[in-house]
Amino acid sequence: MRDARSGPPAAPLAGYSAPARVHPQLHISGFDPRAAGGRQSLKMELRGMPQDCAPQLSVQLRAELIPHGSLRQQFIRSVHGDWRPVFVEFSSRGKEHGQYQIHAEIVSKADAGQRQWECTFVILVPRVDASLSEIHRTFLSTHKNVRVMADDAAIARVSGQGGHTMDIDVTARNAGIAHLDLGAPPGKVDVGYSTIAWDEDLIEIEQPRGGPSHPHPTLAASFINAAPENGACRHIRLFAMEEVSFGRFEQAEPEADVLLHHFSAEGPDAAGLTRRLSGRHAVIRRTRNGFEIEDVSRYGLLLDGAWPGKNKPAPLRTGMKIEMSASIKGIVLLEVSAVMPHGVILHRIDEGARAECFVLLAADTHPGYPLPRHNALPKATSLPLLMHHQGGFWHIDQLTGKETALAPTPKQEKLSRVPAHTRFASDPYPEHWIVRSGAAHLPPAEAPA
């Protein structure tokens, strides 16, 4: 028997080729940097994804170019196994020329568990006066790994045997001839003319095992300020859902997530005008373009004094006034004090202004770094920056970027923009005894040991 260490390994059998490993990739096309300052659409396609992933994948994009800094869409698999492409619209109008990162996060939630892939690619926003040759030269230097030119009646021949991913730029001009022979095995070969397209490798991120890694997972919570000063709210009520319903305050079997009282000069009024709120009065949900509100009530609501119509969603914007209801004035009046990429902040501007405000966050959504800019009223900028991630609520220090998991501990006063005498509770209404779907939630002071 011949010792394998005595010489080079034997050649493989004729006609045999080892199967190439397929790597998940995000194919990006449709980008035209010549349209500086104009509206553009990126086409994104999935390739090489595992067959055991979910038939519907969520993709979240974060970039300064994207409206509101963040966008969430869905990749849907067809009956033939390929994926329906996703289109992302953005505009570089008013943006400084240079490179902008776009971070993509793709999540599969199947019966076998959650899997996640990520990639980051760069979009070039050129100067408005940049020539076409300058734009393409910049792009080719960063994306193409083979470039062949045939000029002045020259002949360029390019042949490849497949098995690897290769971005090739072939140019023939001034009577030049270019011959491209890929010799690839049966499969899909993309040949593009006068377009810019490329592939980005998707890197799978290891997911934590044993459920959420947050030490105190919850979808609703609150900050309680025992001694509010300078117009601060006693309760900051936190909710993390893709859709949050607003409705009448009920201690037993409430229909809504956010429970609203009418406030008079004496305080909350459980009867009276509160009864003119529907059990489910309005719904605020996250969409691909931001956040919207929808009237689902019997009594209506007004947005900046106008009724949008029942079951007709309207986009939220900073400074918008929300009045419930449309027929009786002064029951509940809210103001949109901030619209962030990952959430909305609402302040009461009625008699309940000192009692409560509401922070609605997209569940399990990180705003990304650098922290995206957004328009906010002064009363919203004075609040701590929060997010919901890995099953629970987090505090973000806007100066250092430090993230602190929130839990019912007495250490909240050390966090930025959290005033003294403030505690965190894993219940949005810790001062009340609320019975939801047969489960009673007692205030901490009354809860049995």
Secondary structure, DSSP 8 states (H G I E B T S, - for coil): ---GGGS------TT---------EEEEEEE-TTSTTSEEEEEEEEES--TTS-SEEEEEEE-SSSGGGEEEEEEEB-TTS-B--EEEEEE-TT--SEEEEEEEEEEEEETTEEEEEEEEEEEEE--TT--HHHHHHHHHHHH-SEEEEE-TT-EEEEE---SS---EEEEE-TT-EEEEE----SS-----SS-EEEEEE-EEE---SSS--SSS--SEEEEEESS--TT--SEEEEEE-SEEEEEE--SBS-S-SEEE-EEETTEEESSGGGGGS-SS-EEEEEETTEEEEEE-SSS--EETTB---BT--EE--TT-EEEE-SSSTTSEEEEEEEEETTEEEEEE-STTTTTEEEEEE-TTB---SS-----B-HHHHTS-EEEEETTEEEEE-TTT--EEE--SSTTGGGSTT--TTEEEESSS-TTS-EEETTEEE--TTTS--
